[in-house]
């Protein structure tokens, strides 16, 4: 479960980082 949480957090950070580009 910890792994899934970490992956989810990374994906969220990635999306937030791409948001400004949009």
C-alpha positions as CSV (number, residue, x, y, z in Angstrom):
1,X,0.0,0.0,0.0
2,X,2.9,2.3,0.7
3,X,4.2,1.8,-2.8
4,X,0.8,2.7,-4.3
5,X,0.6,5.8,-2.2
6,X,4.1,6.8,-3.4
7,X,3.2,6.3,-7.0
8,X,0.0,8.2,-6.6
9,X,1.9,11.1,-5.0
10,X,4.4,11.1,-7.9
11,X,1.7,11.1,-10.5
12,X,-0.1,14.0,-8.7
13,X,3.2,16.0,-8.6
14,X,3.7,15.2,-12.3
15,X,0.2,16.5,-13.1
16,X,0.7,19.6,-11.0
17,X,4.0,20.2,-12.8
18,X,2.3,19.9,-16.2
19,X,-0.7,22.0,-15.3
20,X,1.1,25.4,-15.9
21,X,2.0,24.2,-19.4
22,X,-1.7,23.8,-20.2
